[in-house]
């Protein structure tokens, strides 16, 4: 499957935990396309942010069940990628 860099990396995940890991371990979290593999994610992050990636960890997140009145549904499932950069590299997300 052919995806461009902007459709692979959907958005950075900015939480308390992700900002802590970004400052201490140089690990950044992103929401990525569900069909993207680790090599595609690594290449996309390197090209978009001009950094060198050391390691990529991925996790498929299941959608949570939700209820609206008497109707049941769920939030969409998504994929999370934690990208660890090589030393001397960082990404300015703010």
N, C-alpha and C positions, 0 to 999 in steps of 0.2 A: 504494500500500500504506500502511495506517495503522498506525504503530507509536507506542507511548508513549515518553517520554523514558528510562525505566528499561530498556526493551528495546533502545533504540538504543545507548546507552553501556553496554557490558557491564562493563568494569572498567578502571581506569587501569593502564598498564604502568609498573612501577617497576623501572628498571634503572640501572646506573651512567651510561650515556649519557643516558637520559631525565632523570635528576635534574640532570645537568650542563646540558642544554639548558633545563630549567625555570628554573634559577638565572641563567643568562647571557642567554638569548634569549626567555624567557617562553613557551616552547613545551612543551606537554604532550602525552604519547602516551596513547592509549586503544585498547582493543580494542572494536570497534563491530560492530553487526549487518551481515552481509554484503550485505544489500539496501538499506541506508541510503545516501542520497546526501549530498553536502557540505552542502547547505542544511539537511537534517534534523539532521545532526550538529552544525552550528553552533547551531541553535535549541535543541537538547537540552542542550548544554554551557552555553549562556547561562542557561537556566532552572534547571538542576540546581545550578550553582555560583555564580550571581549575578555573572557577569563579562560583559565585552564581547569578542567574538571578532573578530580582525582577518583571519585566514586559516586555511583548512583544507586539509591535504594528506592524501591517502589512498593506501593501497597494499594490494593483495590479496596475501596470503601463502599460498603453496601448502603443503600438508601434506607433512611429511618422510616418506620411506619408513622403515619399521621392520620388524624381523623378530623373531618369537617362535618359537624352535625352527625347524621347517621351514615355518612359515606366514609369509607376507608380508602386510603391510598398510601403512597410513600414518596419520599423525596428521591430525586434521581441518584443513581449510583455514580461514583466518580473515582478517578485514580489520582493518587498523591505520589509525588516524587521528592525525595530528599537528596539534594545534590551537595556533595562535599568538594570544596575547591582545594587546589594545591596551595601550599604556603605562599604568602605574599600577594594573594589575590583576594578581592572582596567585591561585593555588589552593593551599590548604594540604592536601596529601595525607597528611601524617603527623600 
